[in-house]
Amino acid sequence: MNVLFCIYTEHSVAHECIIRIFKRTLYKQVPFRSLLHLFYCFLMRYQSTFTAWCNSHLRKAGTQIENIEEDFRNGLKLMLLLEVISGERLPKPDKGKMRFHKIANVNKALDYISSKGVKLVSIGAEEIVDGNLKMTLGMIWTIILRFAIQDISVEETSAKEGLLLWCQRKTAPYRNVNVQNFHISWKDGLALCALIHRHRPDLIDYSKLRKDDPIGNLNTAFEVAEKYLDIPKMLDAEDIVNTPKPDEKAIMTYVSCFYHAFAGAEQAETAANRICKVLAVNQENERLMEEYEKLASELLEWIRRTIPWLENRVAEQTMRAMQQKLEDFRDYRRVHKPPRVQEKCQLEINFNTLQTKLRLSNRPAFMPSEGKMVSDIANAWKGLEQVEKGYEEWLLTEIRRLERLDHLAEKFKQKCSLHESWTAGKEHLLSQKDYETASLMEIRALMRKHEAFESDLAAHQDRVEQIAAIAQELNELDYHDAASVNTRCQGICDQWDNLGTLTQKRRDALERVEKLWETIDQLYLEFAKRAAPFNNWMDGAMEDLQDMFIVHSIEEIQSLITAHDQYKATLPEADKERIAIMGIQNEITKIAQTYGIKLVGVNPYTVLSPQDITNKWEAVKQLVPLRDQMLQEEVARQQANERLRRSFAAQANIIGPWIQTKMEVISIMRGMMNVQEPATIDDGSVSGIIRHSLLQHVRVGWEQLLTTIARTINEVENQILTRDAKGISQEQLNEFRASFNHFDRKRNGMMDPDDFRACLISMGYDLGEVEFARIMTLVDPNNTGVVTFQAFIDFMTRETAETDTAEQVMASFKILASDKPYITVEELRRELPPEQAEYCISRMTKYIGPEVALGALDYISFSSALYGESDL
């Protein structure tokens, strides 16, 4: 028994079964006779399967075998079998019947098998001639493996895996069929019936098969295959059903017959599919080219129309009109420009996707029309943004100018109104000759009154100069209503000159008569002299306390507060002056009471009364706290604005580095939240405009981040497209990315040549200087000194995958044309879908050659044109 075990376990055909039987003998003490019975049953099962397989091929030569153990002993039918299954001629056999003749014929067969790369272990011609069943079966299984199974390959898999994958694909649509192996997956017979029905649905009604009838299903498949497909019955249905794990090699042998029976029918289908795939790629590329040209034309036309509008710098005369220009510019930034930004980004994405698809399908690169390159669009866009920036700066400058003009105009009107109010009636008073009929006391009073008026007139000189200065500044800033300003200013200046002339004339007249009159009461005179400037000071104080102010920062309001505090510091001195003036009046009253003088009328030297001074002083005191309140309210508002500005700056400082960080992460890994822009600025003030400008800078950074993300997504999609088109697995792509990231030491998405060499060595490349220089010309054709991730992926893709070529397409067309150098319209419409067939017919040129059929088309030049190898 040990000898038997050693002999039969030498060959892989019986290895597993013999081991199982031998273990059962050792551990369960099965009698040796039972062991021999089981072993012979095992041999008989292979014997019938292999006999049927041999006869399926020998029948093509008009013969067959009855006993595999005996009929191959002379080597003649063995050589014939090899000639049938290989299609090649073997050496002429020896015709003698002696043992050495038989050994010579078997050796010729074995030598031919060895010449095909098959290693025969322990199989010699003598064993076959002597009828050694074990060696004969081993030899037949070796032949099956080499000529029936080894050549099966689906998507570069091994023979066994390729046959299994072919079965899985063909039976995938069928219910109750799940092919995972070559043993238990075939026990119910449904998988065999599904294979037949997939290729010949007219032979089996699959809907009537039941999973609970495995023997019926198997026998149906065996009978149909033998009757209609010329595949002999190699297996036994009961043996398959009753065996826990049917023999894998027997089922593989039988299933391989189906593969070879149906492989020819699939060749034309594969060729048609390849052509459809190539044509679909070409049609999609043409669609993308047309779409790019359309989008580029529309975007460039929009830029051409927009730039003249932004270059129009005609200033408006009013703040309202400039505010409308600003609102139009905001609508442009908020409504009209964002869709164009998206179009520009989509245009770049479409261009990169198209170039990637062309490169992956071995087509020439796409060259847009003149002036529509991505660089042309980028330059046009850059010019647009430069003009846009200049327009925004011009708007801000013009609005500041108009705001300054409005402030000055309002200030001019206020000062003019105050001055005109003061001068009202002064010319009439100065023109009176009341001194001619006045008494002595009245003359003196008129003189002192006139001196007080001159003091008041001198005090108003500064206001008149301010009015003239404001008018001049309004003219220099090109104020739109400068004509009315000049007219009013000229009227005030003329009136002022006239007042000066009249004042001098009245003084001369009074001085002439003053010598005729005695000295006027000094107390009235002193009151008038001191009351007039104090009153003028109070007028100026009231004017300052009610003066309008516009500030934009805390520093400016603090400057006003400091000036106001300095003014309040002068109030005690002013109050002393007021008390002194009122003391003069009190002194007059006291003298009159002391000496019994009856005072009639008012002070002859001034129109100001003590009550006037008191009332105006009270008014000044009331305006001081109001001014304090206004300044404090403005301080609070500026502080609130400062907090808002600081808060905005803090948020901008956060979002800025965040955007920069995300862009750096994206550039390293290569791997949308919406920001709602403010609808309008709070007002038309300069501070509001500056805030809006800052928001625009943050928005631009955000748009750049979104654009970078979109480009990165496009690069990832192109990588996925590369992976799918080239047949690269996800694991390979991950390995490439990990290697690139490891040697991208600067984290900028590029490697220098030394890092790239180290990366290739880490991936198993043995590089010399010449070879590395050749690789660098592929990944860095422009000699930039760096290797990008896309160039690295393209290189690794070329190294690890294959692509369809013009030669493959020509071979596919040749199959459809039955090996002719041309193809007819009828053949294209018969073999290809209607859309693909019409595409070929419309683009193929007429075939020129001797004895060609009517309507013959040249598929060779058409295939070359698909890959840019001709001018078709």
Protein Blocks (a to p, Z undefined) as FASTA:
>chain_A
ZZmmmmmmmpmklmmmmmmmmmmmmmnopafklmmmmmmmmmmmmmmmmmmmmmmmmmmn
opacfblklmmmnommmmmmmmmmnopacddddfbfbfklmmmmmmmmmmmmmmnopace
hiafklmmnopaklmmmmmmmmmmmmmmmmpcgehiafklmmmmmmmmmmmmpghiacfb
fklmmmnommmmmmmmmmmmmlpcfklpcfklmmlmmmmmmmmmmmmnopacfbdfklmm
mpmbacfklmmmmmmmmmmmmmmmmmmmmmmmmmmmmmmmmmmmmmmmmmmmmmmmmmmm
mmmmmmmmmmpccdcfbfklmmmmmmmmmmmmmmmmmmmmmmmmmmmmmmmmmmmmmmmn
opacddddehiafklmmmmmmmmmmmmmmmmmmmmmmmmmmmmmmmmmmmmmmmmmmmmm
mmgoklmmmmpcklmmpcfklmmmmmmmmmmmmmmmmmmmmmmmmmmmmmmmmmmnopak
lmmmmmmmmmmmmmmmmmmmmmmmmmmmmmmmmmmpccddfklmmmmmmmmmmmmmmmmm
mmmmmpccddfbfklmmmmmmmmmmmmmmmmmmmmmmmmmmmmmmmmmmmmmmnopaceh
jdfkbcbdfklmmmmmmmmmmmmmmmmmmmmmmmmmmmmmmmmmmmmmmmmmmmmmmmmm
mmmmmmmnopnoccdddfbdfblcfklmmmmmmmmmmmmmmmmmmmmmmmmmmmmmmmmm
mmmmnopafklmmmmmmmmmmmmmnonopacfklmmmmmmmnopacdfklmmmmmmmmmm
nonopacfklmmmmmmmmmmccddfklmmmmmmmmnnopabdcfklmmmmpcfklmmmmm
mmpccdddehiaehiacfklmmmmmnopacZZ
